[in-house]
Each structure stands twice: as structure tokens, then as C-alpha cells.
Amino acid sequence: MQAQVHDRITVLAPNIDHRNRDGEILEVRGPDGAPPYLVRWSDSGHEGLFFPGPDAVIHPGEPV
């Protein structure tokens, strides 16, 4: 998985009782766009280091 700053990341819900989680990638800490990522989650505004699993999808952000 590779990402850039300002890309969006979505973590798919494990079942219908939960919601997908979405956030903005603020910083890429791995080499060549690899995880971990510093993410600001849209549901809480919390920022945290995230190591995505197979349930995560990267969406290209808008160019700055």
C-alpha cells in the first residue's frame, strides 16, 4: 500500500452494525509512500499513527 500526504484513507466496516471510518493522511512515515501514516480521522478529529490492514483503501487526494 502506498499513499501521499492529503490522500484519504477508508477503513471498511467489519459488519453492518459498524460504519466505515474515513480520514486524511497528514504524514507518510514509511519509505516510498509505505505505512505507517499519520491520519486525522473525520469522525473524531483525532490524529494518530495508523498501520492499515487489508480492510483499508487509499483514495487519491487533490493536488496541492
Helices and strands as residue ranges (DSSP letters): E 8-11, E 21-28, G 31-33, E 37-41, E 47-50, E 56-59
